[in-house]
Amino acid sequence: MTARLLMSEEPVTVGWVLRRLAAASITAVLVGYGVKDYIASESLRLGVIGGCGYCAPEITDYLIKYVKARGQKEVNNVKIKPRGKKTKK
């Protein structure tokens, strides 16, 4: 994960990198706790944890874009009524 971010050719900010590392780390810890009792093989458990941690930043970015787009749609739907004038029905 860190190597992928360091080798990226697109310009990134420190906050962007920290957000992605935090999302991957938190997801990996929670998945690790969740699969501890269900997967007996250590290598398979580490593979599942790594895969979930690897895809977590992309899912987080998608959810942030979705929420922003949904919020902007709701803001655009609100129409401002002029003060003192009644609307015609």
Summary of the structure (lengths in Angstrom):
residues: 89
radius of gyration: 21.4
end to end distance: 57.6
largest distance: 71.1
contacts: 171
relative contact order: 0.10
helix: 71%
strand: 0%
